[in-house]
Amino acid sequence: MTFSEIVDLINQTTGRQVQLKLVSPEEFVRAKAGDEGGRPERFFRGLVSWYEGISKGETSTIDPLMADLLGRDPISPREAIRGFLTGNRDYEWHQKIYESGLVVREE
């Protein structure tokens, strides 16, 4: 899914009017570093790398092993996003990752 498709799905599912603003990787890191729950710049550089991989199609293949690992068939990104937002219209993912205890800050 493209970011544009994700935004369209969010708006369709929730009735919200979320807008997408595409910026350069450098602008993204500069805007987010230090402003998102105290995450370091390297966190956002990692996200840029992840986003670039997705845009190249690196996540477009689902290995049959995934069903074995999950014990069920994997669901599509559309189904997952729709499920998150149907259960909680204001669902936010990864914004509070440091506060959740899932990531340990390096001092």
Secondary structure in CASP SS format (residue, H / E / C, confidence):
PFRMAT SS
TARGET T0000
AUTHOR 0000-0000-0000
METHOD secondary structure of the structure
MODEL  1
M C 1.00
T C 1.00
F H 1.00
S H 1.00
E H 1.00
I H 1.00
V H 1.00
D H 1.00
L H 1.00
I H 1.00
N H 1.00
Q H 1.00
T H 1.00
T H 1.00
G C 1.00
R C 1.00
Q C 1.00
V C 1.00
Q C 1.00
L C 1.00
K C 1.00
L C 1.00
V C 1.00
S C 1.00
P H 1.00
E H 1.00
E H 1.00
F H 1.00
V H 1.00
R H 1.00
A H 1.00
K H 1.00
A C 1.00
G C 1.00
D C 1.00
E C 1.00
G C 1.00
G C 1.00
R C 1.00
P C 1.00
E H 1.00
R H 1.00
F H 1.00
F H 1.00
R H 1.00
G H 1.00
L H 1.00
V H 1.00
S H 1.00
W H 1.00
Y H 1.00
E H 1.00
G H 1.00
I H 1.00
S H 1.00
K C 1.00
G C 1.00
E C 1.00
T C 1.00
S C 1.00
T C 1.00
I C 1.00
D C 1.00
P C 1.00
L H 1.00
M H 1.00
A H 1.00
D H 1.00
L H 1.00
L H 1.00
G C 1.00
R C 1.00
D C 1.00
P C 1.00
I C 1.00
S C 1.00
P H 1.00
R H 1.00
E H 1.00
A H 1.00
I H 1.00
R H 1.00
G H 1.00
F H 1.00
L H 1.00
T H 1.00
G H 1.00
N C 1.00
R C 1.00
D C 1.00
Y C 1.00
E C 1.00
W C 1.00
H C 1.00
Q C 1.00
K C 1.00
I C 1.00
Y C 1.00
E C 1.00
S C 1.00
G C 1.00
L C 1.00
V C 1.00
V C 1.00
R C 1.00
E C 1.00
E C 1.00
END
